[in-house]
Amino acid sequence: MPGTESPRPALLTADEVRSLPEKRFVHQLNPGAIRLTRSLGDATGLVSLGVHLVRLTQGRESTEYHFHHQDEEWIYILSGRGTAVIGGEETEVGPGDFMGFVAGSAPHSLKNPHAEDLVYLVGGNRLPFDVCDYPRLRKRRYRVNGEGEYVDWDKLEKRTAPR
């Protein structure tokens, strides 16, 4: 019967989460953005939704300052303190703070200037197609079925669609 069997467990106990390998991820456009990540959603077989437990050490950023045109994403701070950069404004964040970014929202990133690790949950869609802009670098990424391509903003041509 459909829905009765899953190739992966639906439940990860706290011990199982702690035993998941922590993978080091360096952002393609920002070598200072290094996340130590446990992919909770992947471990339970989620496909269209990503959920990750992330640790940022002192001096690291979560990503390059960006926003998505199609995907939504969220961040929930579990421990430590950090600086959220949203729409160019910096705000200190800490345990219990939540950020939700709808498609087309203000550009954002997160950084940890403190000695204590910043630990948070992050999640979002994994749509087959997304466009992501990096305003500080003036670049755009197109993601189609998991493959990304980058283009400089000055190479983009704006055309009005015929009516």
C-alpha positions in Angstrom: 0.0 0.0 0.0 1.4 3.5 -0.9 2.7 5.6 1.9 3.3 2.7 4.3 7.0 2.2 3.6 9.8 4.7 3.5 13.4 4.1 2.4 14.6 6.4 5.2 13.4 6.9 8.8 10.8 9.6 9.4 12.2 10.2 12.9 15.8 11.1 13.8 16.5 11.0 17.5 18.7 13.6 19.1 21.5 11.0 19.2 21.0 10.2 15.5 21.2 13.9 14.6 24.4 14.3 16.6 25.9 11.3 14.8 25.1 12.6 11.3 28.3 13.6 9.5 28.9 17.4 9.6 29.8 18.4 6.1 31.9 21.5 5.3 30.3 23.6 2.6 32.1 26.6 1.0 29.9 28.9 -1.0 30.8 29.0 -4.7 31.0 32.8 -4.8 32.2 33.6 -1.2 35.2 31.7 0.1 34.6 33.2 3.6 31.1 31.6 3.7 31.9 28.2 5.3 29.1 26.3 6.9 29.3 23.1 8.9 26.1 21.3 8.0 24.1 18.3 9.0 21.3 17.7 6.4 18.3 16.6 8.4 15.9 16.6 5.5 18.2 14.5 3.4 18.5 11.9 6.2 14.8 11.5 6.3 14.3 11.4 2.5 12.8 14.8 1.9 13.1 15.8 -1.7 11.3 19.1 -2.3 12.3 20.6 1.0 15.7 21.2 2.4 16.2 21.3 6.2 19.7 21.6 7.7 21.3 22.0 11.1 24.2 24.5 10.5 27.1 25.7 12.6 29.1 28.8 11.8 32.4 29.3 13.5 33.9 32.7 14.4 34.5 35.0 11.4 32.4 32.9 9.0 29.4 33.8 6.9 26.5 31.6 5.9 26.4 32.5 2.3 27.0 35.3 -0.2 24.5 38.2 0.3 21.6 37.1 -2.0 17.8 36.7 -2.6 15.8 34.2 -4.5 13.1 34.9 -7.1 11.3 31.5 -6.7 12.5 29.7 -3.6 11.5 30.6 0.0 13.9 30.0 2.9 13.9 30.4 6.7 16.4 30.5 9.5 15.8 29.7 13.2 18.7 30.5 15.7 19.3 27.8 18.3 22.4 29.0 20.1 25.1 31.6 19.8 24.8 35.1 18.4 25.3 36.4 14.9 24.6 39.3 12.6 21.8 39.1 10.1 22.2 41.4 7.1 18.8 42.0 5.6 18.2 44.6 2.9 21.6 46.2 3.8 20.8 46.6 7.5 22.7 44.7 10.2 20.8 43.3 13.2 22.2 41.1 16.0 20.3 37.8 16.3 20.3 35.1 18.9 18.5 32.0 20.3 14.8 32.0 19.4 15.1 34.5 16.6 13.4 33.5 13.3 13.8 34.9 9.8 11.5 34.0 6.9 12.3 35.0 3.3 9.6 34.8 0.7 10.5 34.7 -2.9 11.6 38.1 -4.1 12.3 39.4 -0.5 15.2 41.6 0.5 18.8 40.3 0.0 20.2 38.7 3.1 23.1 36.8 4.7 24.2 35.8 8.2 27.6 36.1 9.8 29.3 35.1 13.1 31.7 37.7 14.5 31.7 36.1 17.9 33.9 33.4 19.6 31.0 31.1 20.3 29.6 29.0 17.4 26.4 30.2 15.9 24.0 27.2 15.5 20.8 27.4 13.5 18.2 25.5 11.5 17.8 26.6 7.9 15.3 25.3 5.4 13.6 26.1 2.1 12.1 24.9 -1.1 14.0 22.8 -3.7 12.0 23.8 -6.7 13.2 22.5 -10.0 13.9 26.1 -11.2 15.1 29.2 -9.3 16.8 32.5 -10.1 19.1 33.9 -7.4 20.6 37.3 -7.4 23.9 38.4 -5.7 23.6 42.2 -5.6 27.1 42.9 -4.2 28.7 40.8 -6.9 26.2 41.8 -9.6 25.7 38.2 -10.6 22.7 36.0 -11.2 22.4 32.2 -10.8 20.0 30.1 -12.7 19.3 26.7 -11.2 17.6 24.1 -13.3 17.1 20.6 -11.9 20.0 21.1 -9.4 22.5 22.5 -11.9 23.6 26.1 -11.5 24.8 28.6 -14.1 26.0 32.1 -13.3 25.9 35.3 -15.4 27.2 38.8 -14.7 24.4 41.4 -14.5 26.0 43.5 -17.3 25.5 40.5 -19.7 21.8 40.3 -19.1 19.5 41.7 -21.7 16.1 43.1 -20.7 13.3 42.6 -23.2 9.7 43.2 -23.0 7.6 40.2 -23.9 5.2 40.8 -26.8 1.5 41.1 -25.9 
